[in-house]
């Protein structure tokens, strides 16, 4: 299987890029829904949090890149959401929180905005 960096894929058409972003957000949502149904301490939760943390790290790295063509205000807003997500992931991972609803709802809003 070939692996490409996010930047290499981003060089493709904007429609292809948005489609890929929607697909990875759909995957994150699927993992979060399964994790919510399995509950705290489940392997599904660990897998979902790992995937979600990695995904937001990639998004934030790309958003912080000066070559990112999104408007600066939008980039800053998405980075702020990413920082909140990472903090929320850590709260759930450490057992200090266990409600995934906000992460799911925000992810759905972002995914739907990519249409």
C-alpha positions, 0 to 999 in steps of 0.5 A: 500500500502506498503512503502519501503525506498530507501535503502531497494529497493536498496538491490534488484538487480541492474537491478530492482533498475535501472528500478525503477529509470527509472520509477521515472524519466519517471514520472518526465519527464511526469510531467515536460512536462505537466507543460511546456504545462500548463505554469507558475503559473499552478497547474501542474507546482507546482506539477511537481516542488514538485515531482522533488524537492523530487526526487532529494532530495532522489537521493542526500541523496543516493549519499551522503551515504558512502555505495553507491557503485557508483564510487566517481567521478560519485557520485560527478558529480550527486550530482553537477547536483542535486544541480543545479536542486534544484537551478533551481527548486527554480528559476522556483518556485519563478518566476525568470525563466520559461523555463523547457527545461534544466531540461527536457533534463538533466533528459532525459540524466540521464534516458537514461544512466540507460538503 
